[in-house]
């Protein structure tokens, strides 16, 4: 009988990058491979919008607060967490690192980057969209990922997804 994935220590992984960069696809694959719970900020923001929050920025703030509260709660249960959201504010990596520190788990940060504009446009156009997801108009928006101080992993997601997964798993120290 073959062995499954080796259990890794509990961790908090923050995915980051512009819309369409591949962070959600990679986050889901990391979650499936490691058993981590994936918290998608766009699902939470869409829920806030559907519940009647009529201000996009306020819905985003609610989504981030809910995502971090859920991450803290799940880490407290001994579960690893992948936060799937862009990181366009200094508070994002700071809050993630603080939660991980309070729970005594490692904090990892991966920035996804799709440098091929045509591929990025295709992803934005063809992906299933939640109410909170931007479309191709995101191509013209300025997006600057704000990472934590120190080193973190940046992945060129124009590479095959399996290669991106291998890089991510190596970075967090997970072996299959």
Buried (B, 14 or more C-beta within 10 A) or exposed (E): EEEEEEEBEBBBBBBBBBBBBBBBBBBBBBBEBBBBBBBBBBBBBBBBBEEEBEEEEEBBBBBBEBBBEBBBEBBEEEBBBBBBBBBBEEEBBEBBBBBBEEBEBBBBBBBBBBEEEEBBBBBBEEBEEBEBBBEBEBBEEEBEBBBBEEEBBBBBBBEEEEEBBEBBBEBBEBEE
